[in-house]
């Protein structure tokens, strides 16, 4: 089941962060979602007070769920702190 279940409640910037944590390029995500790179770009850059395409949101959400089920996130939080620091 896609989260959130209602595509009207999707957060485009949050979906972009999910895509980036998977290490998926715009081209890869657009292909997985069955949309164009331009549609993905427009969706991911939707401002919080603007409307977005529900059809695109549904496709992106479904693609994210599929990718997250088969890939581990690639989040880099910087170097590990050393115990040698005073």
HTML snippet that shows the backbone in 3Dmol.js (N, CA, C, O; Angstrom):
<script src="https://3Dmol.org/build/3Dmol-min.js"></script>
<div id="view" style="width:600px;height:400px;position:relative"></div>
<script>
const pdb = `
ATOM      1  N   UNK A   1       0.844  -1.175   0.000  1.00  0.00           N
ATOM      2  CA  UNK A   1       0.000   0.000   0.000  1.00  0.00           C
ATOM      3  C   UNK A   1       0.893   1.242   0.000  1.00  0.00           C
ATOM      4  O   UNK A   1       1.859   1.320   0.759  1.00  0.00           O
ATOM      5  N   UNK A   2       0.569   2.188  -0.836  1.00  0.00           N
ATOM      6  CA  UNK A   2       1.340   3.415  -0.951  1.00  0.00           C
ATOM      7  C   UNK A   2       1.074   4.322   0.240  1.00  0.00           C
ATOM      8  O   UNK A   2      -0.065   4.449   0.689  1.00  0.00           O
ATOM      9  N   UNK A   3       2.125   4.950   0.750  1.00  0.00           N
ATOM     10  CA  UNK A   3       1.984   5.908   1.844  1.00  0.00           C
ATOM     11  C   UNK A   3       2.284   7.299   1.345  1.00  0.00           C
ATOM     12  O   UNK A   3       3.305   7.482   0.683  1.00  0.00           O
ATOM     13  N   UNK A   4       1.459   8.294   1.620  1.00  0.00           N
ATOM     14  CA  UNK A   4       0.120   8.141   2.174  1.00  0.00           C
ATOM     15  C   UNK A   4      -0.829   7.529   1.154  1.00  0.00           C
ATOM     16  O   UNK A   4      -0.602   7.630  -0.052  1.00  0.00           O
ATOM     17  N   UNK A   5      -1.867   6.911   1.626  1.00  0.00           N
ATOM     18  CA  UNK A   5      -2.781   6.206   0.720  1.00  0.00           C
ATOM     19  C   UNK A   5      -3.538   7.158  -0.190  1.00  0.00           C
ATOM     20  O   UNK A   5      -3.847   6.806  -1.328  1.00  0.00           O
ATOM     21  N   UNK A   6      -3.840   8.359   0.290  1.00  0.00           N
ATOM     22  CA  UNK A   6      -4.550   9.351  -0.526  1.00  0.00           C
ATOM     23  C   UNK A   6      -3.522  10.224  -1.250  1.00  0.00           C
ATOM     24  O   UNK A   6      -2.772  10.950  -0.597  1.00  0.00           O
ATOM     25  N   UNK A   7      -3.470  10.170  -2.585  1.00  0.00           N
ATOM     26  CA  UNK A   7      -2.463  10.945  -3.313  1.00  0.00           C
ATOM     27  C   UNK A   7      -2.610  12.453  -3.128  1.00  0.00           C
ATOM     28  O   UNK A   7      -1.660  13.192  -3.388  1.00  0.00           O
ATOM     29  N   UNK A   8      -3.770  12.927  -2.687  1.00  0.00           N
ATOM     30  CA  UNK A   8      -3.954  14.355  -2.410  1.00  0.00           C
ATOM     31  C   UNK A   8      -3.094  14.803  -1.233  1.00  0.00           C
ATOM     32  O   UNK A   8      -2.790  15.989  -1.103  1.00  0.00           O
ATOM     33  N   UNK A   9      -2.703  13.869  -0.381  1.00  0.00           N
ATOM     34  CA  UNK A   9      -1.934  14.181   0.818  1.00  0.00           C
ATOM     35  C   UNK A   9      -0.422  14.030   0.622  1.00  0.00           C
ATOM     36  O   UNK A   9       0.340  14.179   1.577  1.00  0.00           O
ATOM     37  N   UNK A  10       0.013  13.741  -0.590  1.00  0.00           N
ATOM     38  CA  UNK A  10       1.440  13.568  -0.848  1.00  0.00           C
ATOM     39  C   UNK A  10       2.168  14.884  -0.665  1.00  0.00           C
ATOM     40  O   UNK A  10       1.591  15.957  -0.842  1.00  0.00           O
ATOM     41  N   UNK A  11       3.430  14.795  -0.310  1.00  0.00           N
ATOM     42  CA  UNK A  11       4.303  15.950  -0.174  1.00  0.00           C
ATOM     43  C   UNK A  11       5.391  15.835  -1.238  1.00  0.00           C
ATOM     44  O   UNK A  11       6.324  15.048  -1.079  1.00  0.00           O
ATOM     45  N   UNK A  12       5.287  16.601  -2.314  1.00  0.00           N
ATOM     46  CA  UNK A  12       6.246  16.475  -3.409  1.00  0.00           C
ATOM     47  C   UNK A  12       7.703  16.599  -2.969  1.00  0.00           C
ATOM     48  O   UNK A  12       8.554  15.841  -3.437  1.00  0.00           O
ATOM     49  N   UNK A  13       7.999  17.534  -2.085  1.00  0.00           N
ATOM     50  CA  UNK A  13       9.392  17.685  -1.625  1.00  0.00           C
ATOM     51  C   UNK A  13       9.825  16.470  -0.811  1.00  0.00           C
ATOM     52  O   UNK A  13      10.980  16.051  -0.884  1.00  0.00           O
ATOM     53  N   UNK A  14       8.913  15.911  -0.045  1.00  0.00           N
ATOM     54  CA  UNK A  14       9.217  14.692   0.699  1.00  0.00           C
ATOM     55  C   UNK A  14       9.478  13.523  -0.230  1.00  0.00           C
ATOM     56  O   UNK A  14      10.368  12.710   0.019  1.00  0.00           O
ATOM     57  N   UNK A  15       8.699  13.438  -1.305  1.00  0.00           N
ATOM     58  CA  UNK A  15       8.919  12.373  -2.287  1.00  0.00           C
ATOM     59  C   UNK A  15      10.276  12.550  -2.970  1.00  0.00           C
ATOM     60  O   UNK A  15      10.954  11.566  -3.267  1.00  0.00           O
ATOM     61  N   UNK A  16      10.671  13.792  -3.216  1.00  0.00           N
ATOM     62  CA  UNK A  16      11.992  14.041  -3.800  1.00  0.00           C
ATOM     63  C   UNK A  16      13.073  13.559  -2.843  1.00  0.00           C
ATOM     64  O   UNK A  16      14.040  12.931  -3.275  1.00  0.00           O
ATOM     65  N   UNK A  17      12.927  13.840  -1.553  1.00  0.00           N
ATOM     66  CA  UNK A  17      13.907  13.377  -0.577  1.00  0.00           C
ATOM     67  C   UNK A  17      13.961  11.856  -0.513  1.00  0.00           C
ATOM     68  O   UNK A  17      15.037  11.278  -0.358  1.00  0.00           O
ATOM     69  N   UNK A  18      12.814  11.211  -0.630  1.00  0.00           N
ATOM     70  CA  UNK A  18      12.788   9.747  -0.650  1.00  0.00           C
ATOM     71  C   UNK A  18      13.537   9.223  -1.871  1.00  0.00           C
ATOM     72  O   UNK A  18      14.291   8.255  -1.774  1.00  0.00           O
ATOM     73  N   UNK A  19      13.326   9.873  -3.035  1.00  0.00           N
ATOM     74  CA  UNK A  19      14.031   9.471  -4.260  1.00  0.00           C
ATOM     75  C   UNK A  19      15.532   9.636  -4.088  1.00  0.00           C
ATOM     76  O   UNK A  19      16.306   8.748  -4.446  1.00  0.00           O
ATOM     77  N   UNK A  20      15.936  10.767  -3.543  1.00  0.00           N
ATOM     78  CA  UNK A  20      17.368  11.028  -3.357  1.00  0.00           C
ATOM     79  C   UNK A  20      17.994  10.042  -2.384  1.00  0.00           C
ATOM     80  O   UNK A  20      19.134   9.624  -2.585  1.00  0.00           O
ATOM     81  N   UNK A  21      17.273   9.662  -1.334  1.00  0.00           N
ATOM     82  CA  UNK A  21      17.828   8.705  -0.375  1.00  0.00           C
ATOM     83  C   UNK A  21      18.023   7.327  -0.997  1.00  0.00           C
ATOM     84  O   UNK A  21      18.841   6.536  -0.526  1.00  0.00           O
ATOM     85  N   UNK A  22      17.271   7.044  -2.058  1.00  0.00           N
ATOM     86  CA  UNK A  22      17.441   5.778  -2.778  1.00  0.00           C
ATOM     87  C   UNK A  22      18.581   5.852  -3.793  1.00  0.00           C
ATOM     88  O   UNK A  22      19.005   4.831  -4.336  1.00  0.00           O
ATOM     89  N   UNK A  23      19.069   7.056  -4.043  1.00  0.00           N
ATOM     90  CA  UNK A  23      20.126   7.224  -5.040  1.00  0.00           C
ATOM     91  C   UNK A  23      19.605   7.140  -6.459  1.00  0.00           C
ATOM     92  O   UNK A  23      20.376   6.912  -7.391  1.00  0.00           O
ATOM     93  N   UNK A  24      18.306   7.322  -6.637  1.00  0.00           N
ATOM     94  CA  UNK A  24      17.698   7.231  -7.969  1.00  0.00           C
ATOM     95  C   UNK A  24      17.771   8.582  -8.670  1.00  0.00           C
ATOM     96  O   UNK A  24      17.435   9.613  -8.088  1.00  0.00           O
ATOM     97  N   UNK A  25      18.207   8.566  -9.905  1.00  0.00           N
ATOM     98  CA  UNK A  25      18.250   9.793 -10.699  1.00  0.00           C
ATOM     99  C   UNK A  25      16.832  10.167 -11.125  1.00  0.00           C
ATOM    100  O   UNK A  25      15.898   9.376 -10.992  1.00  0.00           O
ATOM    101  N   UNK A  26      16.692  11.370 -11.630  1.00  0.00           N
ATOM    102  CA  UNK A  26      15.383  11.790 -12.156  1.00  0.00           C
ATOM    103  C   UNK A  26      14.952  10.849 -13.283  1.00  0.00           C
ATOM    104  O   UNK A  26      13.790  10.451 -13.364  1.00  0.00           O
ATOM    105  N   UNK A  27      15.889  10.506 -14.133  1.00  0.00           N
ATOM    106  CA  UNK A  27      15.572   9.627 -15.266  1.00  0.00           C
ATOM    107  C   UNK A  27      15.098   8.259 -14.786  1.00  0.00           C
ATOM    108  O   UNK A  27      14.129   7.714 -15.314  1.00  0.00           O
ATOM    109  N   UNK A  28      15.780   7.707 -13.786  1.00  0.00           N
ATOM    110  CA  UNK A  28      15.392   6.397 -13.254  1.00  0.00           C
ATOM    111  C   UNK A  28      14.010   6.442 -12.608  1.00  0.00           C
ATOM    112  O   UNK A  28      13.192   5.545 -12.812  1.00  0.00           O
ATOM    113  N   UNK A  29      13.755   7.491 -11.828  1.00  0.00           N
ATOM    114  CA  UNK A  29      12.461   7.596 -11.152  1.00  0.00           C
ATOM    115  C   UNK A  29      11.340   7.825 -12.157  1.00  0.00           C
ATOM    116  O   UNK A  29      10.267   7.232 -12.044  1.00  0.00           O
ATOM    117  N   UNK A  30      11.589   8.681 -13.134  1.00  0.00           N
ATOM    118  CA  UNK A  30      10.557   8.937 -14.141  1.00  0.00           C
ATOM    119  C   UNK A  30      10.213   7.645 -14.885  1.00  0.00           C
ATOM    120  O   UNK A  30       9.043   7.358 -15.136  1.00  0.00           O
ATOM    121  N   UNK A  31      11.234   6.876 -15.233  1.00  0.00           N
ATOM    122  CA  UNK A  31      10.999   5.609 -15.928  1.00  0.00           C
ATOM    123  C   UNK A  31      10.220   4.640 -15.037  1.00  0.00           C
ATOM    124  O   UNK A  31       9.297   3.971 -15.503  1.00  0.00           O
ATOM    125  N   UNK A  32      10.590   4.565 -13.763  1.00  0.00           N
ATOM    126  CA  UNK A  32       9.909   3.658 -12.837  1.00  0.00           C
ATOM    127  C   UNK A  32       8.450   4.074 -12.630  1.00  0.00           C
ATOM    128  O   UNK A  32       7.580   3.229 -12.417  1.00  0.00           O
ATOM    129  N   UNK A  33       8.192   5.383 -12.696  1.00  0.00           N
ATOM    130  CA  UNK A  33       6.840   5.892 -12.483  1.00  0.00           C
ATOM    131  C   UNK A  33       6.027   5.948 -13.775  1.00  0.00           C
ATOM    132  O   UNK A  33       4.810   6.128 -13.731  1.00  0.00           O
ATOM    133  N   UNK A  34       6.685   5.797 -14.921  1.00  0.00           N
ATOM    134  CA  UNK A  34       5.972   5.875 -16.191  1.00  0.00           C
ATOM    135  C   UNK A  34       5.557   7.288 -16.546  1.00  0.00           C
ATOM    136  O   UNK A  34       4.507   7.503 -17.151  1.00  0.00           O
ATOM    137  N   UNK A  35       6.398   8.266 -16.162  1.00  0.00           N
ATOM    138  CA  UNK A  35       6.140   9.673 -16.474  1.00  0.00           C
ATOM    139  C   UNK A  35       7.385  10.259 -17.120  1.00  0.00           C
ATOM    140  O   UNK A  35       8.424   9.603 -17.182  1.00  0.00           O
ATOM    141  N   UNK A  36       7.283  11.488 -17.600  1.00  0.00           N
ATOM    142  CA  UNK A  36       8.452  12.134 -18.196  1.00  0.00           C
ATOM    143  C   UNK A  36       9.303  12.774 -17.105  1.00  0.00           C
ATOM    144  O   UNK A  36       8.833  13.024 -15.995  1.00  0.00           O
ATOM    145  N   UNK A  37      10.552  13.031 -17.440  1.00  0.00           N
ATOM    146  CA  UNK A  37      11.451  13.716 -16.509  1.00  0.00           C
ATOM    147  C   UNK A  37      10.897  15.103 -16.184  1.00  0.00           C
ATOM    148  O   UNK A  37      11.006  15.570 -15.050  1.00  0.00           O
ATOM    149  N   UNK A  38      10.310  15.749 -17.171  1.00  0.00           N
ATOM    150  CA  UNK A  38       9.735  17.078 -16.952  1.00  0.00           C
ATOM    151  C   UNK A  38       8.560  17.020 -15.969  1.00  0.00           C
ATOM    152  O   UNK A  38       8.419  17.897 -15.116  1.00  0.00           O
ATOM    153  N   UNK A  39       7.723  15.994 -16.087  1.00  0.00           N
ATOM    154  CA  UNK A  39       6.608  15.849 -15.152  1.00  0.00           C
ATOM    155  C   UNK A  39       7.131  15.624 -13.731  1.00  0.00           C
ATOM    156  O   UNK A  39       6.600  16.187 -12.774  1.00  0.00           O
ATOM    157  N   UNK A  40       8.172  14.800 -13.599  1.00  0.00           N
ATOM    158  CA  UNK A  40       8.762  14.553 -12.290  1.00  0.00           C
ATOM    159  C   UNK A  40       9.349  15.835 -11.721  1.00  0.00           C
ATOM    160  O   UNK A  40       9.146  16.149 -10.548  1.00  0.00           O
ATOM    161  N   UNK A  41      10.080  16.578 -12.555  1.00  0.00           N
ATOM    162  CA  UNK A  41      10.670  17.837 -12.105  1.00  0.00           C
ATOM    163  C   UNK A  41       9.584  18.796 -11.613  1.00  0.00           C
ATOM    164  O   UNK A  41       9.703  19.369 -10.530  1.00  0.00           O
ATOM    165  N   UNK A  42       8.540  18.966 -12.398  1.00  0.00           N
ATOM    166  CA  UNK A  42       7.461  19.865 -12.005  1.00  0.00           C
ATOM    167  C   UNK A  42       6.817  19.416 -10.697  1.00  0.00           C
ATOM    168  O   UNK A  42       6.521  20.240  -9.833  1.00  0.00           O
ATOM    169  N   UNK A  43       6.603  18.117 -10.555  1.00  0.00           N
ATOM    170  CA  UNK A  43       5.997  17.585  -9.337  1.00  0.00           C
ATOM    171  C   UNK A  43       6.893  17.829  -8.122  1.00  0.00           C
ATOM    172  O   UNK A  43       6.436  18.345  -7.103  1.00  0.00           O
ATOM    173  N   UNK A  44       8.170  17.458  -8.234  1.00  0.00           N
ATOM    174  CA  UNK A  44       9.077  17.576  -7.095  1.00  0.00           C
ATOM    175  C   UNK A  44       9.328  19.022  -6.675  1.00  0.00           C
ATOM    176  O   UNK A  44       9.692  19.277  -5.527  1.00  0.00           O
ATOM    177  N   UNK A  45       9.138  19.953  -7.579  1.00  0.00           N
ATOM    178  CA  UNK A  45       9.393  21.358  -7.264  1.00  0.00           C
ATOM    179  C   UNK A  45       8.112  22.151  -6.991  1.00  0.00           C
ATOM    180  O   UNK A  45       8.106  23.380  -7.050  1.00  0.00           O
ATOM    181  N   UNK A  46       7.036  21.433  -6.694  1.00  0.00           N
ATOM    182  CA  UNK A  46       5.781  22.088  -6.346  1.00  0.00           C
ATOM    183  C   UNK A  46       5.919  22.741  -4.976  1.00  0.00           C
ATOM    184  O   UNK A  46       6.321  22.092  -4.011  1.00  0.00           O
ATOM    185  N   UNK A  47       5.587  24.017  -4.893  1.00  0.00           N
ATOM    186  CA  UNK A  47       5.626  24.727  -3.621  1.00  0.00           C
ATOM    187  C   UNK A  47       4.489  24.222  -2.726  1.00  0.00           C
ATOM    188  O   UNK A  47       3.467  23.757  -3.230  1.00  0.00           O
ATOM    189  N   UNK A  48       4.660  24.311  -1.406  1.00  0.00           N
ATOM    190  CA  UNK A  48       3.650  23.780  -0.481  1.00  0.00           C
ATOM    191  C   UNK A  48       2.245  24.349  -0.686  1.00  0.00           C
ATOM    192  O   UNK A  48       1.265  23.657  -0.408  1.00  0.00           O
ATOM    193  N   UNK A  49       2.120  25.574  -1.156  1.00  0.00           N
ATOM    194  CA  UNK A  49       0.803  26.173  -1.317  1.00  0.00           C
ATOM    195  C   UNK A  49       0.251  26.034  -2.731  1.00  0.00           C
ATOM    196  O   UNK A  49      -0.733  26.688  -3.077  1.00  0.00           O
ATOM    197  N   UNK A  50       0.869  25.195  -3.547  1.00  0.00           N
ATOM    198  CA  UNK A  50       0.449  25.000  -4.942  1.00  0.00           C
ATOM    199  C   UNK A  50      -0.155  23.619  -5.133  1.00  0.00           C
ATOM    200  O   UNK A  50       0.053  22.712  -4.326  1.00  0.00           O
ATOM    201  N   UNK A  51      -0.906  23.480  -6.216  1.00  0.00           N
ATOM    202  CA  UNK A  51      -1.517  22.195  -6.561  1.00  0.00           C
ATOM    203  C   UNK A  51      -0.576  21.408  -7.461  1.00  0.00           C
ATOM    204  O   UNK A  51       0.244  21.982  -8.178  1.00  0.00           O
ATOM    205  N   UNK A  52      -0.703  20.092  -7.414  1.00  0.00           N
ATOM    206  CA  UNK A  52       0.083  19.211  -8.268  1.00  0.00           C
ATOM    207  C   UNK A  52      -0.833  18.188  -8.906  1.00  0.00           C
ATOM    208  O   UNK A  52      -1.972  18.002  -8.477  1.00  0.00           O
ATOM    209  N   UNK A  53      -0.329  17.531  -9.927  1.00  0.00           N
ATOM    210  CA  UNK A  53      -1.101  16.520 -10.636  1.00  0.00           C
ATOM    211  C   UNK A  53      -1.271  15.288  -9.749  1.00  0.00           C
ATOM    212  O   UNK A  53      -0.291  14.676  -9.325  1.00  0.00           O
ATOM    213  N   UNK A  54      -2.510  14.939  -9.481  1.00  0.00           N
ATOM    214  CA  UNK A  54      -2.800  13.764  -8.657  1.00  0.00           C
ATOM    215  C   UNK A  54      -2.346  12.489  -9.371  1.00  0.00           C
ATOM    216  O   UNK A  54      -1.869  11.555  -8.726  1.00  0.00           O
ATOM    217  N   UNK A  55      -2.492  12.445 -10.695  1.00  0.00           N
ATOM    218  CA  UNK A  55      -2.057  11.268 -11.455  1.00  0.00           C
ATOM    219  C   UNK A  55      -0.559  11.073 -11.325  1.00  0.00           C
ATOM    220  O   UNK A  55      -0.097   9.947 -11.139  1.00  0.00           O
ATOM    221  N   UNK A  56       0.211  12.154 -11.421  1.00  0.00           N
ATOM    222  CA  UNK A  56       1.669  12.070 -11.273  1.00  0.00           C
ATOM    223  C   UNK A  56       2.009  11.672  -9.841  1.00  0.00           C
ATOM    224  O   UNK A  56       2.879  10.827  -9.625  1.00  0.00           O
ATOM    225  N   UNK A  57       1.343  12.262  -8.874  1.00  0.00           N
ATOM    226  CA  UNK A  57       1.599  11.936  -7.468  1.00  0.00           C
ATOM    227  C   UNK A  57       1.360  10.456  -7.195  1.00  0.00           C
ATOM    228  O   UNK A  57       2.141   9.820  -6.487  1.00  0.00           O
ATOM    229  N   UNK A  58       0.293   9.912  -7.749  1.00  0.00           N
ATOM    230  CA  UNK A  58      -0.019   8.492  -7.554  1.00  0.00           C
ATOM    231  C   UNK A  58       1.082   7.613  -8.166  1.00  0.00           C
ATOM    232  O   UNK A  58       1.514   6.640  -7.548  1.00  0.00           O
ATOM    233  N   UNK A  59       1.526   7.951  -9.357  1.00  0.00           N
ATOM    234  CA  UNK A  59       2.563   7.163 -10.031  1.00  0.00           C
ATOM    235  C   UNK A  59       3.895   7.243  -9.284  1.00  0.00           C
ATOM    236  O   UNK A  59       4.588   6.236  -9.130  1.00  0.00           O
ATOM    237  N   UNK A  60       4.247   8.437  -8.825  1.00  0.00           N
ATOM    238  CA  UNK A  60       5.499   8.610  -8.079  1.00  0.00           C
ATOM    239  C   UNK A  60       5.431   7.821  -6.768  1.00  0.00           C
ATOM    240  O   UNK A  60       6.384   7.132  -6.406  1.00  0.00           O
ATOM    241  N   UNK A  61       4.314   7.921  -6.068  1.00  0.00           N
ATOM    242  CA  UNK A  61       4.161   7.189  -4.815  1.00  0.00           C
ATOM    243  C   UNK A  61       4.271   5.686  -5.004  1.00  0.00           C
ATOM    244  O   UNK A  61       4.937   5.005  -4.224  1.00  0.00           O
ATOM    245  N   UNK A  62       3.626   5.173  -6.025  1.00  0.00           N
ATOM    246  CA  UNK A  62       3.704   3.735  -6.310  1.00  0.00           C
ATOM    247  C   UNK A  62       5.136   3.326  -6.646  1.00  0.00           C
ATOM    248  O   UNK A  62       5.611   2.287  -6.186  1.00  0.00           O
ATOM    249  N   UNK A  63       5.818   4.137  -7.443  1.00  0.00           N
ATOM    250  CA  UNK A  63       7.199   3.821  -7.824  1.00  0.00           C
ATOM    251  C   UNK A  63       8.118   3.857  -6.604  1.00  0.00           C
ATOM    252  O   UNK A  63       8.989   2.998  -6.463  1.00  0.00           O
ATOM    253  N   UNK A  64       7.936   4.831  -5.732  1.00  0.00           N
ATOM    254  CA  UNK A  64       8.752   4.909  -4.525  1.00  0.00           C
ATOM    255  C   UNK A  64       8.557   3.675  -3.654  1.00  0.00           C
ATOM    256  O   UNK A  64       9.525   3.119  -3.134  1.00  0.00           O
ATOM    257  N   UNK A  65       7.331   3.253  -3.498  1.00  0.00           N
ATOM    258  CA  UNK A  65       7.056   2.061  -2.695  1.00  0.00           C
ATOM    259  C   UNK A  65       7.759   0.827  -3.275  1.00  0.00           C
ATOM    260  O   UNK A  65       8.349   0.038  -2.538  1.00  0.00           O
ATOM    261  N   UNK A  66       7.689   0.672  -4.595  1.00  0.00           N
ATOM    262  CA  UNK A  66       8.348  -0.469  -5.237  1.00  0.00           C
ATOM    263  C   UNK A  66       9.858  -0.404  -5.050  1.00  0.00           C
ATOM    264  O   UNK A  66      10.488  -1.404  -4.707  1.00  0.00           O
ATOM    265  N   UNK A  67      10.441   0.775  -5.276  1.00  0.00           N
ATOM    266  CA  UNK A  67      11.896   0.916  -5.156  1.00  0.00           C
ATOM    267  C   UNK A  67      12.364   0.739  -3.710  1.00  0.00           C
ATOM    268  O   UNK A  67      13.388   0.102  -3.465  1.00  0.00           O
ATOM    269  N   UNK A  68      11.630   1.290  -2.767  1.00  0.00           N
ATOM    270  CA  UNK A  68      12.015   1.166  -1.361  1.00  0.00           C
ATOM    271  C   UNK A  68      11.905  -0.276  -0.867  1.00  0.00           C
ATOM    272  O   UNK A  68      12.594  -0.663   0.077  1.00  0.00           O
ATOM    273  N   UNK A  69      11.058  -1.057  -1.490  1.00  0.00           N
ATOM    274  CA  UNK A  69      10.895  -2.461  -1.098  1.00  0.00           C
ATOM    275  C   UNK A  69      12.069  -3.317  -1.571  1.00  0.00           C
ATOM    276  O   UNK A  69      12.300  -4.405  -1.045  1.00  0.00           O
ATOM    277  N   UNK A  70      12.809  -2.823  -2.567  1.00  0.00           N
ATOM    278  CA  UNK A  70      13.887  -3.631  -3.137  1.00  0.00           C
ATOM    279  C   UNK A  70      15.271  -3.014  -3.007  1.00  0.00           C
ATOM    280  O   UNK A  70      16.265  -3.665  -3.328  1.00  0.00           O
ATOM    281  N   UNK A  71      15.356  -1.767  -2.539  1.00  0.00           N
ATOM    282  CA  UNK A  71      16.648  -1.088  -2.436  1.00  0.00           C
ATOM    283  C   UNK A  71      16.831  -0.501  -1.045  1.00  0.00           C
ATOM    284  O   UNK A  71      15.873  -0.055  -0.413  1.00  0.00           O
ATOM    285  N   UNK A  72      18.066  -0.509  -0.581  1.00  0.00           N
ATOM    286  CA  UNK A  72      18.380   0.128   0.701  1.00  0.00           C
ATOM    287  C   UNK A  72      18.674   1.604   0.463  1.00  0.00           C
ATOM    288  O   UNK A  72      19.275   1.953  -0.553  1.00  0.00           O
ATOM    289  N   UNK A  73      18.260   2.481   1.384  1.00  0.00           N
ATOM    290  CA  UNK A  73      18.559   3.904   1.231  1.00  0.00           C
ATOM    291  C   UNK A  73      20.062   4.166   1.249  1.00  0.00           C
ATOM    292  O   UNK A  73      20.817   3.444   1.901  1.00  0.00           O
ATOM    293  N   UNK A  74      20.488   5.192   0.538  1.00  0.00           N
ATOM    294  CA  UNK A  74      21.890   5.593   0.462  1.00  0.00           C
ATOM    295  C   UNK A  74      22.053   6.961   1.100  1.00  0.00           C
ATOM    296  O   UNK A  74      22.336   7.941   0.410  1.00  0.00           O
ATOM    297  N   UNK A  75      21.879   7.034   2.393  1.00  0.00           N
ATOM    298  CA  UNK A  75      21.967   8.311   3.085  1.00  0.00           C
ATOM    299  C   UNK A  75      23.369   8.460   3.663  1.00  0.00           C
ATOM    300  O   UNK A  75      23.850   7.578   4.374  1.00  0.00           O
ATOM    301  N   UNK A  76      24.022   9.575   3.358  1.00  0.00           N
ATOM    302  CA  UNK A  76      25.345   9.863   3.893  1.00  0.00           C
ATOM    303  C   UNK A  76      25.228  11.032   4.851  1.00  0.00           C
ATOM    304  O   UNK A  76      24.862  12.136   4.448  1.00  0.00           O
ATOM    305  N   UNK A  77      25.533  10.795   6.104  1.00  0.00           N
ATOM    306  CA  UNK A  77      25.417  11.838   7.124  1.00  0.00           C
ATOM    307  C   UNK A  77      26.771  12.426   7.504  1.00  0.00           C
ATOM    308  O   UNK A  77      26.899  13.055   8.555  1.00  0.00           O
ATOM    309  N   UNK A  78      27.767  12.230   6.671  1.00  0.00           N
ATOM    310  CA  UNK A  78      29.088  12.771   6.964  1.00  0.00           C
ATOM    311  C   UNK A  78      29.965  11.723   7.627  1.00  0.00           C
ATOM    312  O   UNK A  78      29.529  10.603   7.891  1.00  0.00           O
ATOM    313  N   UNK A  79      31.205  12.103   7.892  1.00  0.00           N
ATOM    314  CA  UNK A  79      32.143  11.132   8.480  1.00  0.00           C
ATOM    315  C   UNK A  79      31.742  10.771   9.912  1.00  0.00           C
ATOM    316  O   UNK A  79      31.097  11.551  10.613  1.00  0.00           O
ATOM    317  N   UNK A  80      32.136   9.587  10.318  1.00  0.00           N
ATOM    318  CA  UNK A  80      31.879   9.129  11.674  1.00  0.00           C
ATOM    319  C   UNK A  80      32.826   9.883  12.592  1.00  0.00           C
ATOM    320  O   UNK A  80      34.025   9.946  12.322  1.00  0.00           O
ATOM    321  N   UNK A  81      32.303  10.463  13.683  1.00  0.00           N
ATOM    322  CA  UNK A  81      33.191  11.188  14.630  1.00  0.00           C
ATOM    323  C   UNK A  81      34.240  10.257  15.210  1.00  0.00           C
ATOM    324  O   UNK A  81      33.981   9.080  15.460  1.00  0.00           O
ATOM    325  N   UNK A  82      35.402  10.794  15.415  1.00  0.00           N
ATOM    326  CA  UNK A  82      36.510  10.013  15.964  1.00  0.00           C
ATOM    327  C   UNK A  82      36.493  10.102  17.483  1.00  0.00           C
ATOM    328  O   UNK A  82      36.129  11.133  18.049  1.00  0.00           O
ATOM    329  N   UNK A  83      36.890   9.011  18.140  1.00  0.00           N
ATOM    330  CA  UNK A  83      37.000   9.017  19.596  1.00  0.00           C
ATOM    331  C   UNK A  83      38.236   9.761  20.068  1.00  0.00           C
ATOM    332  O   UNK A  83      38.382  10.021  21.262  1.00  0.00           O
ATOM    333  N   UNK A  84      39.133  10.110  19.144  1.00  0.00           N
ATOM    334  CA  UNK A  84      40.379  10.795  19.477  1.00  0.00           C
ATOM    335  C   UNK A  84      40.180  12.267  19.741  1.00  0.00           C
ATOM    336  O   UNK A  84      41.103  12.932  20.211  1.00  0.00           O
ATOM    337  N   UNK A  85      39.004  12.802  19.456  1.00  0.00           N
ATOM    338  CA  UNK A  85      38.755  14.233  19.620  1.00  0.00           C
ATOM    339  C   UNK A  85      38.734  14.577  21.106  1.00  0.00           C
ATOM    340  O   UNK A  85      38.150  13.849  21.909  1.00  0.00           O
ATOM    341  N   UNK A  86      39.366  15.678  21.466  1.00  0.00           N
ATOM    342  CA  UNK A  86      39.406  16.107  22.873  1.00  0.00           C
ATOM    343  C   UNK A  86      38.281  17.020  23.193  1.00  0.00           C
ATOM    344  O   UNK A  86      38.160  17.476  24.330  1.00  0.00           O
TER     345      UNK A  86
END
`;
const viewer = $3Dmol.createViewer("view");
viewer.addModel(pdb, "pdb");
viewer.setStyle({}, {cartoon: {color: "spectrum"}});
viewer.zoomTo();
viewer.render();
</script>
